[in-house]
Amino acid sequence: MLAIIKAIALAGYGGFGLFLVWMAATRRTPRLPISGKIPGLFFGLLTGLMLVRFGVNSPLYLAGVASATVLSAIWNRRQVVFAAGVATLSLSLAWWLQPEQQPQGWWRLALFIPATAAMLLGLNRPGRATRWAYLVFALAGITLLTDFAAFAPGSQALAFLAHHQGAYIGSALHVLAGLVPFYDVPLQYGLGPALTVAAACKVAGCWNGVALLTTAATVLMGLLILRMAADGKPTLAATVAVFVAVFLWPGFPDLGTITAATPSVGGMRYLPVTLVAYLLFAGWFRLAIVAMIPAVLWSPEVAFMTIAVFGVHETARLGLLQSAAKTFVIVAGSFTALLLVHHLIYGVWMQPDVVIEYILHVPGPLPIDPLSDFLFLAAAMALAGWTVLREQGDRRALIVATLLFAASSYYLGRSHPNNICNLMPFVVLVALRARPSPLVRLGIATSIAAITLSYWTYVPFGIDRADPVEVRIAKLDPGMNEIRSHIANPDRLGIADIGQSLNRHPDESLVWTPMDPYSLWSFVPSERRRLYIRRSAQRLRRSGWVILQGDAAKLLSEFEAGYNVAELSRTGEYTVAKLIPKP
């Protein structure tokens, strides 16, 4: 059943992409013979299903829907049924309210109601636009993202930061150590992030470098989205909506983490395609072509996103055939140049299966839950499609809709409900560009105010900065640290930790195996890991120690694809081995 749902979702997603291409290629407005009763019946059924799914275990969710519906009725009493459906969809973003064991926290409703009312007031009476909004937006974003005080030792927020930032750092360290990208090792987030982080490691240190890159990239992405959402004239309401969407929804808001803890949900993933979209939006077509080259080389998934945005836009401007030819020449030329430069540097050819390793084997694949905030994303895409239909010939509406379509590919592989929260910048952009009706304004208001229902353990702007983030991360796994301290290591060999945290120990400066950090490899099939272990052992010719915790001991047989076991000991749940490259 889950496989069927996934197939239907993928077919619908592909169909929406074809619809965008068709709308770009045609000049005729299609006729949609839809009865006026059908949307009402659909919303009524949808509201009932979602209320049963979310409301059974969460009175707070039911109260939120009721209060948002009442607030909407103040502005437009004729659409109360639709308002209930919109509020139901928007509040599904707070997916953590579902489990019965979660505390309800009625005081959060006291924050949700005025936040919804304030957003509704601001969106219904937008007031004067001000260019000062860009400066305030940027400064507030920088302040929020660079505050690491609340990532306390042992906290879940720190564990997320170590895990997600560590994955970026791991690939960069592999490149810096001399491993050949896309031959000896794949790169989970692509070539662009790996090379950028590697450069930052040399300048500011890896952890500080990732923090700076995450902050700069996400703030720039947010500014571009704000400018597209407001046509260069942001109002207070639009600025607040985009700020919350960019800086507060991404990450894991139920735990109180922020975008700084998870670089892959901000500008480090989406800035290249957002920049190309903005340049097309502004009419700077030649600059868009220049920006497209690094964007398609940034990572395989960003290449798809960029090709979609650029190709659909150029189809509307030049026609389907010319657009396809132009896009093909740019993409083919970019990858050909990369292949040649890569071969000149390393003497081997990039291998396609290594390039798309993490597309073939998605980290943490999950099935789609059809009665989750997946429906919120479907509604957002429907709104984008309706705007394209209504604004026939408006290339900006087409760009915004295609940007949401492209970014949503991130959700299809690992379909955790939180990944739709990560897409909120693009959803809000679509909503603000859609000439918002009262119902769309309600959707924006409730989705933004729903962040108040988070368990927000992260308290911004703390003052405890006694230890740098590297020191705090080193204390995450005391058992592993204890084992490390007892290893006799006179040759100062590298030590790889493969335990519960899956992170690379911050004290390690020497790369001897690609399996460190293991967070990059946990979803790669065993035979593929053996291939990379063998190639990397032959490339680096370095010995090292490995600490395997619990069931990870079975990985020792994989290391033997490239190493001989020189010493082996077991202490409790830990297996310690010294590995020497095979001749």
C-alpha positions in Angstrom: 0.0 0.0 0.0 2.8 2.4 0.9 4.5 1.7 -2.4 1.3 2.5 -4.3 1.0 5.8 -2.4 4.6 6.7 -3.2 4.0 5.8 -6.9 0.9 8.0 -7.0 2.7 10.8 -5.4 5.6 10.6 -7.8 3.2 10.4 -10.7 1.4 13.5 -9.5 4.7 15.3 -8.9 5.8 14.5 -12.5 2.5 15.5 -13.8 2.8 18.9 -12.1 6.2 19.4 -13.8 4.7 18.5 -17.2 1.9 21.0 -16.5 4.4 23.8 -15.9 6.3 22.9 -19.1 3.0 22.9 -21.0 1.9 26.2 -19.6 5.3 27.7 -20.5 5.1 26.3 -24.1 1.5 27.3 -24.8 -0.1 30.7 -25.1 -3.7 29.5 -24.6 -5.5 29.5 -21.3 -7.0 26.0 -20.8 -10.7 25.7 -19.8 -11.3 23.8 -16.6 -15.0 22.7 -16.4 -15.1 22.2 -12.6 -18.4 22.4 -10.7 -18.5 25.0 -8.0 -19.7 22.3 -5.5 -16.6 20.1 -6.0 -14.1 22.3 -4.1 -16.6 22.6 -1.2 -17.1 18.8 -1.0 -13.3 18.3 -1.3 -12.5 20.7 1.5 -15.2 19.3 3.7 -13.9 15.7 3.3 -10.3 16.8 3.7 -11.1 18.8 6.9 -12.9 15.8 8.4 -10.1 13.4 7.6 -7.4 15.7 8.9 -9.3 16.6 12.1 -9.7 12.9 12.9 -6.1 12.1 12.2 -4.6 15.0 14.1 -7.3 15.9 16.6 -7.9 12.6 18.2 -4.7 12.8 20.3 -4.3 16.6 20.4 -7.0 18.9 21.8 -4.5 21.7 21.2 -4.7 21.0 17.5 -8.5 21.1 17.5 -8.4 24.4 19.5 -6.0 25.9 17.0 -8.2 25.0 14.1 -11.2 26.4 15.8 -9.6 29.7 16.9 -8.1 30.2 13.4 -11.5 29.6 11.8 -13.1 32.1 14.1 -10.5 34.7 13.4 -11.0 34.2 9.6 -14.7 34.6 10.0 -14.1 38.1 11.3 -12.7 39.0 7.9 -14.9 36.8 5.6 -17.9 35.0 7.1 -19.0 33.4 3.8 -16.0 31.1 3.6 -16.0 29.6 7.1 -16.0 26.0 5.8 -13.0 26.7 3.5 -11.3 28.5 6.3 -11.6 25.5 8.5 -10.0 23.4 5.8 -7.1 25.9 5.3 -6.5 26.1 9.0 -6.5 22.3 9.2 -3.9 22.0 6.5 -1.7 24.8 7.8 -1.7 23.4 11.4 -0.6 20.0 10.0 2.8 21.5 9.8 3.0 21.1 13.6 3.2 17.3 13.1 4.7 16.7 16.5 1.3 17.4 18.1 0.1 14.0 16.9 1.7 11.6 19.5 -0.4 11.0 22.5 2.6 11.1 24.9 3.5 14.7 23.9 2.5 17.4 26.5 -0.2 19.7 25.2 1.0 23.0 26.6 -2.2 25.1 26.5 -0.1 28.3 27.1 1.1 27.8 23.5 -2.5 28.5 22.3 -2.3 31.8 24.1 0.6 32.6 21.8 -0.9 31.1 18.6 -4.1 33.1 18.7 -2.5 36.6 18.9 0.2 35.6 16.4 -2.5 34.5 13.9 -4.5 37.6 14.5 -1.5 39.9 14.0 -0.5 38.2 10.8 -4.1 38.4 9.5 -4.2 42.1 10.3 -0.8 42.7 8.6 -1.7 40.8 5.5 -5.2 42.3 5.2 -3.9 45.8 5.8 -0.4 45.6 4.6 0.6 49.2 5.2 3.6 51.0 3.8 6.5 49.2 2.2 10.0 50.0 3.5 13.5 49.1 2.1 14.8 49.1 5.7 13.2 45.7 5.9 16.1 44.1 4.1 18.7 45.4 6.6 16.6 44.4 9.6 15.9 41.0 8.0 19.6 40.3 7.4 20.8 41.5 10.8 18.2 39.5 12.7 19.0 36.4 10.6 22.7 36.7 11.2 22.2 37.2 14.9 19.9 34.1 15.2 22.1 31.8 13.1 25.4 32.7 14.7 24.2 32.1 18.3 25.6 28.8 19.4 25.2 29.4 23.1 22.1 27.2 23.5 23.7 24.2 21.9 24.6 22.9 25.4 26.7 19.8 26.0 24.5 16.7 25.9 21.5 18.4 24.3 19.5 17.0 21.4 20.1 20.3 19.6 23.9 19.9 19.8 23.6 16.3 18.6 21.7 17.5 15.5 24.3 20.2 14.9 27.2 17.7 15.2 25.4 15.2 12.9 24.4 17.5 10.1 27.3 19.9 10.1 29.7 16.9 10.6 28.4 15.4 7.4 29.5 18.5 5.4 32.8 18.6 7.2 33.4 14.9 6.6 33.3 15.2 2.9 35.5 18.3 2.9 38.1 16.4 5.0 38.1 13.5 2.6 38.9 15.9 -0.3 41.6 17.7 1.7 43.1 14.3 2.6 43.7 13.5 -1.1 40.8 11.2 -1.8 39.5 11.5 -5.3 35.9 12.8 -5.3 33.4 10.8 -7.3 36.0 7.9 -7.7 37.4 7.0 -4.2 34.4 8.5 -2.4 31.0 10.0 -3.2 30.0 13.3 -1.7 26.7 13.3 0.1 25.9 17.0 -0.5 27.8 17.3 -3.8 31.0 18.8 -5.1 30.1 22.5 -4.4 29.6 22.2 -0.6 32.6 19.9 -0.2 35.0 22.3 -2.0 33.5 25.3 -0.3 33.7 23.8 3.2 37.3 22.6 2.4 38.3 26.1 1.6 36.6 27.4 4.8 38.5 24.8 6.9 41.8 26.2 5.8 40.7 29.8 6.6 38.6 29.6 9.8 38.6 26.0 10.9 36.0 23.5 9.8 33.3 24.1 12.5 33.6 27.9 12.4 33.8 27.7 8.6 30.5 25.7 8.3 28.8 28.1 10.7 29.9 31.1 8.6 28.9 29.5 5.3 25.5 28.3 6.7 24.8 31.8 8.0 25.9 33.7 4.9 24.2 31.3 2.4 20.9 31.2 4.3 20.7 34.9 4.8 21.4 35.6 1.1 18.8 33.0 0.1 16.3 34.7 2.5 17.0 38.1 1.0 16.4 36.8 -2.5 13.1 35.2 -1.5 12.0 38.3 0.3 12.7 40.4 -2.8 10.8 38.1 -5.1 7.9 37.9 -2.7 7.6 41.7 -2.3 8.7 42.9 -5.8 11.4 44.9 -4.0 9.0 46.7 -1.7 8.6 44.5 1.4 5.9 45.3 3.9 6.2 44.4 7.6 3.8 41.4 7.3 5.7 40.0 4.2 9.0 40.5 6.0 7.9 38.6 9.1 6.3 35.8 7.0 9.5 35.2 5.0 11.7 35.5 8.1 9.8 32.9 10.0 9.7 30.6 6.9 13.4 30.9 6.3 14.9 31.0 9.8 12.4 29.3 12.2 10.6 26.5 10.3 13.6 24.7 8.8 15.4 22.3 11.1 13.5 20.4 13.8 11.2 23.1 15.4 9.7 20.5 17.8 13.1 20.2 19.4 13.9 23.9 19.2 16.8 23.6 16.7 17.4 26.3 14.1 18.8 26.3 10.6 22.3 26.7 11.9 22.1 23.1 13.1 21.0 21.7 9.8 22.9 23.3 6.9 21.1 21.2 4.3 17.7 22.8 4.8 19.0 26.3 4.1 21.2 28.2 1.7 23.9 25.5 1.6 21.4 23.4 -0.5 19.1 26.0 -2.0 21.1 29.2 -2.6 22.4 28.2 -6.1 18.9 27.5 -7.5 17.4 30.4 -5.7 20.0 32.7 -7.2 19.3 31.5 -10.7 15.5 31.9 -10.1 16.0 35.4 -8.8 18.2 36.5 -11.8 15.5 35.2 -14.2 12.8 36.9 -12.1 14.7 40.2 -12.4 15.2 39.8 -16.1 19.0 39.4 -16.0 19.1 36.4 -18.4 22.9 36.5 -19.1 23.8 36.6 -15.5 21.4 33.7 -14.9 23.4 31.6 -17.4 26.6 32.5 -15.6 25.0 31.5 -12.3 23.6 28.3 -13.7 27.0 26.8 -14.4 28.1 26.5 -10.7 24.6 25.7 -9.8 24.3 22.6 -11.9 27.8 21.5 -10.7 26.9 22.2 -7.0 25.3 18.8 -6.5 23.2 16.3 -8.6 19.9 17.3 -7.0 20.6 21.0 -7.3 21.4 20.4 -10.9 17.9 18.9 -11.4 16.4 21.9 -9.6 18.3 24.4 -11.6 17.6 22.7 -14.9 13.8 22.7 -14.1 13.7 26.4 -13.2 15.9 27.6 -16.1 14.3 25.2 -18.6 10.7 26.2 -17.8 11.5 29.9 -17.8 13.3 29.7 -21.2 10.5 27.6 -22.6 8.1 30.5 -21.9 10.6 33.0 -23.4 12.0 31.2 -26.4 9.9 28.1 -27.0 10.3 24.5 -26.1 12.9 23.4 -28.7 15.2 26.4 -28.3 14.9 26.2 -24.5 15.8 22.5 -24.5 18.8 23.1 -26.9 20.1 26.0 -24.8 19.7 24.2 -21.5 21.4 21.1 -22.9 24.4 23.1 -24.2 24.9 24.9 -20.9 24.6 21.7 -18.8 26.6 19.5 -21.2 29.3 22.1 -21.5 29.5 22.6 -17.7 29.8 18.8 -17.0 32.3 18.3 -19.8 34.5 21.0 -18.5 34.3 19.4 -15.0 35.1 16.0 -16.3 38.2 17.2 -18.1 39.5 19.3 -15.3 38.9 16.5 -12.8 40.8 14.1 -15.1 43.7 16.5 -15.5 43.9 16.9 -11.7 43.5 13.3 -10.5 44.3 11.2 -13.6 41.1 9.1 -13.3 37.6 9.7 -14.7 34.6 10.5 -12.6 32.2 7.6 -12.4 28.5 8.3 -12.9 27.4 5.7 -10.3 29.6 7.4 -7.7 28.2 10.8 -8.6 24.6 9.7 -8.0 25.4 7.4 -5.0 23.1 9.3 -2.6 20.4 9.6 -5.2 20.4 5.9 -5.7 20.6 5.2 -2.0 18.8 8.1 -0.3 19.8 8.6 3.3 16.9 7.6 5.5 14.3 6.8 2.9 10.7 7.0 4.3 7.3 6.3 2.9 4.8 9.1 2.2 2.0 9.5 4.8 -1.0 10.7 2.7 -2.7 12.1 5.8 0.1 14.3 7.0 1.4 17.8 6.0 2.0 16.2 2.6 -1.5 17.5 1.9 -0.3 21.0 2.8 2.4 20.7 0.2 -0.1 19.4 -2.4 -2.3 22.4 -1.6 0.6 24.8 -2.0 1.5 23.3 -5.4 -2.2 23.5 -6.4 -2.1 27.2 -5.5 1.1 27.7 -7.5 -0.6 25.9 -10.5 -3.7 28.0 -10.2 -1.7 31.2 -10.1 0.1 30.2 -13.3 -3.3 29.5 -14.9 -4.7 32.8 -13.8 -1.6 34.8 -14.6 -1.2 33.4 -18.1 2.0 34.8 -19.7 3.4 36.1 -16.4 6.9 34.6 -16.3 7.4 35.6 -12.7 4.4 33.4 -11.6 6.0 30.6 -13.6 9.4 31.0 -11.9 7.9 31.0 -8.4 5.8 27.9 -9.1 8.7 26.0 -10.7 11.0 26.9 -7.8 8.6 25.3 -5.4 8.3 22.3 -7.7 12.1 21.9 -7.9 12.7 22.4 -4.2 10.0 19.8 -3.3 12.1 17.0 -4.9 14.0 17.2 -1.6 10.9 15.7 0.2 10.2 12.8 -2.2 13.2 10.7 -1.2 13.1 11.1 2.6 9.4 11.8 3.2 9.6 12.8 6.9 6.8 15.4 7.7 9.5 17.8 8.9 10.9 18.0 5.4 7.8 19.9 4.3 8.5 22.4 7.1 12.0 22.8 5.5 10.2 23.9 2.3 8.4 26.7 3.9 10.5 29.5 2.3 9.2 28.4 -1.1 5.7 27.8 0.0 5.4 31.3 1.5 7.0 32.8 -1.6 4.2 31.1 -3.7 1.5 32.3 -1.3 2.7 35.9 -1.2 3.0 36.1 -5.0 -0.5 34.6 -5.5 -2.4 37.9 -5.1 -3.6 36.5 -1.7 -7.3 35.9 -1.3 -8.7 35.9 2.3 -8.2 32.1 2.4 -4.6 32.3 1.2 -3.9 35.0 3.8 -5.4 32.8 6.5 -3.1 30.0 5.3 0.0 32.2 5.5 -1.1 33.5 9.0 -1.8 30.1 10.5 1.3 28.4 9.1 3.5 31.2 10.4 1.8 31.4 13.8 1.9 27.5 14.1 5.6 27.9 15.0 4.4 29.0 18.5 3.1 25.5 19.0 6.7 24.2 18.9 8.3 22.8 22.1 11.1 25.4 21.4 13.7 24.3 23.9 16.2 26.5 22.1 16.4 29.8 23.8 18.0 32.4 21.4 20.7 34.7 22.5 22.1 32.9 25.5 25.3 34.0 27.3 27.1 30.8 28.2 29.9 30.6 25.7 32.5 29.0 27.9 33.4 26.2 25.4 33.6 26.3 21.6 31.3 24.0 19.8 34.0 21.5 19.0 34.6 20.9 22.7 30.9 20.4 23.4 30.6 17.9 20.5 33.6 16.0 21.9 31.6 15.4 25.1 28.6 13.9 23.4 29.6 10.3 23.8 31.4 9.8 27.1 31.7 6.0 26.7 33.5 6.4 23.3 35.8 9.0 24.8 36.7 6.6 27.6 37.6 3.9 25.2 39.7 6.3 23.1 41.7 7.4 26.1 42.9 3.8 26.7 44.1 3.1 23.2 47.9 2.8 23.2 48.7 4.9 20.1 52.4 5.9 20.1 52.4 6.4 16.3 49.5 8.9 16.7 47.4 7.1 14.1 43.9 8.4 13.3 41.0 6.9 15.3 37.6 6.5 13.7 34.5 6.3 16.0 31.6 4.3 14.7 29.1 4.5 17.5 25.6 5.7 18.3 26.3 9.3 17.3 27.8 8.4 13.9 30.0 11.6 14.2 33.6 12.2 13.5 35.5 13.1 16.8 36.4 16.8 16.7 39.9 16.1 18.0 40.7 14.0 14.9 42.8 15.8 12.3 44.1 12.8 10.3 41.9 11.1 7.7 42.8 7.4 7.1 39.5 6.0 6.0 36.4 7.4 4.3 34.1 5.6 6.9 34.8 8.5 9.3 32.2 10.0 9.9 29.9 7.0 9.5 26.9 9.3 9.1 27.8 9.5 5.4 27.7 5.8 4.9 24.9 4.3 7.0 22.5 4.0 4.1 25.1 3.0 1.4 24.9 -0.7 0.6 27.6 -2.9 2.1 29.2 -3.9 -1.3 29.5 -0.2 -2.2 31.1 0.6 1.1 33.7 -2.2 0.5 34.5 -0.6 -2.9 35.2 2.8 -1.3 37.2 1.3 1.6 39.4 -0.6 -0.9 40.0 2.3 -3.1 40.7 4.7 -0.3 43.0 2.3 1.5 45.0 2.0 -1.7 45.0 5.8 -2.2 46.0 6.9 1.3 48.1 4.0 2.4 47.5 4.9 6.1 47.0 2.7 9.1 44.5 3.6 11.7 42.3 2.5 14.7 38.6 2.0 14.6 36.2 1.8 17.6 33.0 -0.1 16.8 30.1 0.1 19.2 27.5 -2.6 19.6 26.1 -4.0 16.3 28.6 -1.9 14.3 31.2 -4.6 15.1 29.9 -6.4 11.9 31.5 -3.6 9.9 34.9 -5.0 10.7 34.5 -7.5 7.8 33.9 -4.6 5.5 37.2 -2.9 6.6 39.0 -6.1 5.7 38.2 -5.3 2.0 41.2 -2.9 2.2 42.9 -3.6 5.5 44.5 -6.3 7.6 43.6 -6.5 11.2 46.8 -6.0 13.3 45.3 -5.8 16.8 41.8 -6.6 18.0 40.3 -6.3 21.5 36.8 -6.1 23.0 35.7 -4.1 26.0 32.0 -4.4 26.9 30.0 -3.3 23.8 33.1 -1.8 22.1 35.3 -3.5 19.6 38.7 -1.9 19.0 40.9 -2.8 16.0 44.1 -1.6 14.5 44.0 -1.7 10.7 46.9 -1.7 8.2 46.4 -1.3 4.4 46.8 -4.5 2.4 49.8 -4.6 0.1 
